Amino acid sequence: VELVESGGGLVQAGGSLRLSCAANTRTFVGYIMGWFRQAPGKEREFVAAISWSGEDKHYLDGVKGRFTISRDNFENTVTLQMNNLKPEDTAVYYCAAAFYTGQPIGIMVQSPKYNYWGQGTQVTVSS
């Protein structure tokens, strides 16, 4: 599965960005989708995940109420809407896909649980 992210960029604190990830697979509904980020000098960090149906979502505490994950199973895309951005949100953001085998969305916070990764898109928030 190839994942291609888009939508990153430079924004002032308090601004918004919308990240998109396109997946080239015929079985998109068979995957849990997630977003991770990695800031310079830090480990990759879970941001958000969404179930195959889109009904269940899980977020990093620090982004709750500001970020929204969604998916379109007809277009094979997953989106991360980021509002009220803060300088600490600055990072490379990665889209990831994990085979769905019945696991609850709440455990999908560790990067080794994902099978496929995009190349990443840079998000920079200036103060």
C-alpha positions in Angstrom: 0.0 0.0 0.0 1.4 3.4 -1.0 0.4 6.3 1.2 1.0 9.9 0.0 0.5 12.8 2.3 -0.2 16.4 1.3 -1.2 19.7 2.9 1.7 20.6 5.1 3.2 24.0 5.3 4.0 27.1 7.4 1.3 28.7 9.5 1.2 31.2 12.3 0.1 30.1 15.8 -3.6 29.9 16.0 -4.0 29.1 12.3 -5.2 25.9 10.6 -3.9 23.3 8.2 -5.6 20.3 6.6 -3.5 17.3 5.9 -4.6 14.6 3.5 -3.3 11.1 2.8 -4.2 9.1 -0.3 -3.9 5.3 -0.3 -3.5 3.3 -3.5 -5.3 0.2 -2.4 -8.5 -1.6 -3.4 -9.1 -2.7 0.2 -8.9 0.7 2.0 -11.8 -0.3 4.4 -9.6 -3.2 5.6 -7.2 -0.7 7.4 -7.2 1.3 10.5 -5.6 4.7 9.6 -3.4 6.8 11.8 -1.4 10.0 11.9 1.9 10.3 13.7 4.4 13.2 14.0 8.1 13.5 14.7 9.7 16.7 15.8 13.5 17.2 15.5 15.4 15.3 18.1 12.2 13.5 19.4 10.7 10.1 18.9 7.7 9.6 16.6 4.5 10.4 18.4 1.0 9.2 17.9 -1.5 11.9 17.0 -4.8 10.3 15.9 -6.3 7.1 14.6 -9.6 6.2 13.0 -11.4 2.9 12.6 -12.1 1.3 9.2 -15.7 2.6 9.3 -14.8 6.0 10.6 -17.1 5.6 13.6 -14.3 5.3 16.2 -11.5 7.8 16.7 -8.7 8.2 19.2 -6.5 11.2 19.8 -3.4 12.3 21.6 -4.6 14.2 24.7 -2.7 17.3 23.6 -4.6 17.6 20.3 -8.1 16.8 21.5 -10.5 19.6 20.6 -8.1 21.0 18.1 -7.5 18.2 15.6 -10.1 16.1 13.8 -9.4 12.9 11.9 -11.8 11.7 9.2 -11.8 9.3 6.2 -13.5 8.8 2.9 -13.7 5.1 2.0 -14.9 5.9 -1.5 -11.9 8.2 -2.3 -9.4 6.1 -0.2 -8.3 9.2 1.8 -7.8 10.1 5.4 -7.7 13.7 6.5 -6.3 15.5 9.6 -7.9 18.9 10.2 -5.7 20.9 12.5 -7.1 24.0 14.1 -5.6 26.4 16.7 -2.1 25.2 15.9 0.6 25.8 18.4 4.4 26.0 17.9 4.8 22.7 19.7 2.8 21.1 16.8 5.7 21.7 14.5 6.9 18.3 13.2 6.9 16.0 10.2 3.5 14.4 10.0 3.1 10.8 8.8 0.1 8.9 7.6 0.1 5.2 8.5 -2.1 2.1 7.8 -2.7 -1.0 9.9 -4.4 -4.2 8.9 -7.7 -4.3 10.8 -8.1 -7.7 12.6 -10.6 -6.7 15.2 -8.4 -4.7 17.4 -9.9 -1.7 19.3 -8.8 1.7 18.1 -7.6 2.7 21.5 -4.5 0.5 21.3 -3.3 1.8 18.0 -1.0 4.4 19.5 2.3 2.6 18.9 4.0 2.9 15.5 5.1 -0.8 15.3 1.4 -1.7 15.1 1.2 -0.1 11.7 2.1 -1.9 8.5 2.5 1.0 6.0 3.8 4.5 6.1 3.9 7.6 4.0 6.9 9.8 3.4 5.7 12.5 5.7 4.8 16.2 5.3 6.3 19.1 7.2 4.1 21.3 9.4 5.7 24.4 10.8 3.9 26.7 13.3 5.5 30.0 14.0 4.9 31.9 17.2 
